[in-house]
Amino acid sequence: MFSFLKKLFGLSPSFEIAEIDPMKKFLIVGLGNIGSDYDETRHNIGFKILDYLAKEENLTFESQKLGAVTTYKLKGRTFLLLKPSTYMNLSGKAIKYWLTKEKIPVENLLVITDDLNLPFGSLRVKTKGSDGGHNGLKDTQNVLQTTKYNRFRFGISAEFAKGRQVDYVLGKWTDEENAKLPERLGKSIEIIKSFGLSGISNTMNAFNGK
C-alpha cells in the first residue's frame, strides 16, 4: 500500500510514510451509562476516570459511532479513549467495533469498571476473569467470546442493605467518597499510562492493592 502511494505521488524510495505500530496503540474503555441521570453515580466510574484524564490533558471527547471518543498520545503511544453510548448492558458492541475499526489487538484493550467486591477506592488490574455479575463485563465477554481481556476494576464497596444493590450502584457518591475521589482518580490515570508504557504485568505489580 505504501509503495503504491510513493509511486502515485512521485515520492523518492527513501521517503517514509508514518504508520502507527499496532502494538503501540491502545483502546481504553470506561464503562458507564449515558444521560444526566447517571452522572456522578458509582456505576459510571469508568466514564469519570476518562473524563478526569481528558480534563488533565486538555482533551475533548467527540460523539462518534457507538460512543464518545478522544485520542491521547504519550511517548510514542496512542491511547484511544472510549465512553460507549450503548448503555452498560451492550458495552461489548462498542468495544468490538472500535477494536476492529482501529485494528487494535485485544491484548491492548483495557476496560475500566466499578466493582462491588472491592473496598471503596481499591484498584485492581487483571488480565482475565469472570464478569462477576457485572452486566458490562458480561456483554463484553459474550461479544468478544473470551474472558481473556484486561480489565481495571475500581472498588465501590458493598455498603448497601439487602435488596438495595441496584439503588446503591446507581446512587451518587457520598460526601466522604467525593473528598477521596480526586486522589484515586489521579492514581487511576497513572494506571492507564503505565498500561501503555510499561505493559500489563508491570502495571499489576506496581498498582494492585495501592
C-alpha positions in Angstrom: 0.0 0.0 0.0 2.7 2.5 1.0 4.9 1.6 -2.0 1.9 2.3 -4.2 1.4 5.7 -2.6 5.1 6.5 -3.2 4.7 5.8 -6.9 1.4 7.6 -7.1 2.8 10.9 -5.6 6.2 10.6 -7.1 7.9 10.2 -3.7 11.6 9.1 -3.5 12.2 5.5 -2.3 13.8 6.9 0.9 10.6 8.8 1.8 8.8 7.1 4.8 5.1 7.4 5.5 4.3 7.4 9.2 2.3 4.5 10.3 1.1 3.7 13.8 2.5 0.5 15.1 -0.5 -1.6 16.3 1.5 -2.7 19.3 1.8 1.0 20.4 -1.9 1.7 20.0 -4.3 1.0 22.9 -8.1 1.1 23.4 -9.0 2.3 26.9 -12.8 1.9 27.6 -14.5 3.4 30.6 -17.9 1.7 31.2 -20.9 3.7 32.2 -24.4 4.8 31.1 -25.1 7.9 29.1 -27.5 10.6 30.3 -27.6 13.2 33.1 -29.5 10.7 35.4 -26.3 8.6 35.6 -23.8 11.4 36.0 -21.8 11.1 39.3 -23.2 7.6 40.0 -20.9 4.8 41.2 -21.7 2.7 38.2 -20.2 5.4 35.9 -16.7 5.4 37.4 -15.3 4.3 34.1 -16.7 7.5 32.4 -15.5 9.6 35.4 -11.9 8.3 35.1 -11.7 9.0 31.4 -13.2 12.5 31.9 -10.6 13.2 34.6 -7.8 12.2 32.2 -9.3 14.3 29.4 -9.5 17.3 31.7 -5.9 16.9 32.9 -4.6 16.6 29.3 -7.0 19.1 27.7 -8.6 16.5 25.5 -12.1 16.8 24.0 -14.5 13.9 23.5 -16.4 13.8 20.2 -19.6 11.8 19.6 -18.9 9.1 17.1 -20.4 5.7 16.2 -21.3 3.8 19.4 -19.5 6.2 21.8 -17.7 9.4 22.7 -14.1 9.2 21.6 -10.8 11.1 22.0 -7.2 10.4 21.4 -4.3 10.8 23.9 -0.7 10.5 22.8 2.2 9.9 25.2 5.8 8.9 24.5 5.1 7.3 21.1 2.0 5.5 22.3 -1.6 6.3 21.1 -4.4 5.8 23.6 -7.9 5.8 22.1 -10.3 6.7 25.0 -13.8 5.4 24.6 -17.0 6.0 26.5 -19.6 3.7 24.9 -23.0 5.2 24.2 -24.7 1.8 24.1 -25.6 1.8 27.8 -23.8 -0.6 30.1 -25.6 -3.8 29.1 -24.4 -3.5 25.4 -20.9 -2.3 26.1 -19.3 -5.2 24.1 -20.8 -3.9 20.8 -19.0 -0.6 21.1 -15.7 -2.3 22.2 -15.6 -4.7 19.4 -16.5 -2.1 16.8 -13.6 0.2 17.9 -11.1 -2.6 18.3 -11.9 -3.7 14.7 -12.1 -0.2 13.2 -8.7 0.9 14.7 -7.1 -2.6 14.2 -6.1 -2.8 17.9 -5.2 -6.2 19.2 -7.3 -7.4 22.2 -4.2 -7.6 24.4 -4.1 -3.8 24.0 -7.6 -3.4 25.4 -8.2 -2.1 28.9 -11.8 -2.0 30.3 -12.5 0.2 33.3 -15.3 -0.8 35.5 -16.8 -0.4 39.0 -16.6 -3.4 41.4 -18.8 -4.1 44.4 -16.4 -6.8 45.7 -13.6 -4.3 46.4 -13.5 -1.7 49.2 -14.1 1.9 48.0 -11.1 3.3 46.1 -9.3 -0.1 45.8 -7.7 -0.5 42.4 -7.2 -3.9 40.8 -5.9 -4.7 37.3 -6.3 -8.2 35.9 -5.7 -9.9 32.5 -8.7 -12.2 32.7 -11.6 -13.3 34.9 -15.3 -13.8 35.2 -17.8 -11.0 34.7 -18.5 -11.1 38.5 -22.2 -10.3 37.8 -21.3 -7.0 36.1 -23.5 -6.6 33.0 -21.0 -4.5 31.1 -18.3 -7.2 31.5 -20.8 -9.9 30.8 -21.7 -8.4 27.4 -18.1 -7.7 26.6 -17.2 -11.3 27.3 -20.1 -12.5 25.2 -19.3 -10.3 22.2 -15.5 -10.8 22.3 -16.0 -14.6 23.0 -13.3 -14.6 25.6 -12.6 -13.9 29.3 -9.0 -13.0 28.5 -9.0 -9.3 28.2 -7.5 -6.7 30.5 -9.8 -5.0 33.0 -9.2 -2.3 35.6 -11.6 -2.6 38.5 -12.3 0.4 40.8 -13.8 -0.6 44.1 -17.1 1.0 45.2 -17.6 -1.4 48.2 -20.9 -3.1 49.0 -22.3 -0.8 51.7 -25.9 -1.4 50.9 -28.9 -3.1 52.6 -30.2 -6.4 51.3 -32.1 -5.9 48.1 -30.8 -2.4 47.5 -27.9 -3.2 45.2 -29.3 -1.5 42.2 -30.1 1.7 44.1 -26.6 1.7 45.6 -24.8 1.1 42.3 -26.8 3.8 40.5 -26.6 6.1 43.5 -24.4 9.2 43.9 -21.1 9.3 45.7 -21.3 10.3 49.4 -19.6 13.5 50.6 -16.9 11.4 52.2 -16.3 9.4 48.9 -16.2 12.6 46.9 -13.5 14.0 49.2 -11.3 11.0 48.5 -12.0 10.6 44.8 -9.5 13.1 43.3 -6.5 11.2 44.7 -8.0 7.9 43.5 -8.7 9.3 40.1 -5.1 10.6 39.8 -3.9 7.1 40.6 -6.2 5.7 38.0 -4.7 7.9 35.4 -1.3 6.6 36.3 -2.5 3.0 35.8 -3.7 3.9 32.3 -0.4 5.4 31.3 1.5 2.6 32.8 -0.5 0.0 30.9 0.6 1.6 27.6 4.1 2.4 28.6 5.2 -0.5 30.8 2.8 -3.3 30.0 0.1 -5.1 31.9 2.3 -7.2 34.1 4.4 -4.3 35.4 1.2 -2.3 35.9 -0.4 -5.0 38.0 2.8 -5.3 40.1 3.0 -1.6 40.6 -0.6 -0.7 41.4 -2.7 -3.6 42.6 -3.8 -3.0 46.1 -2.4 0.5 46.2 
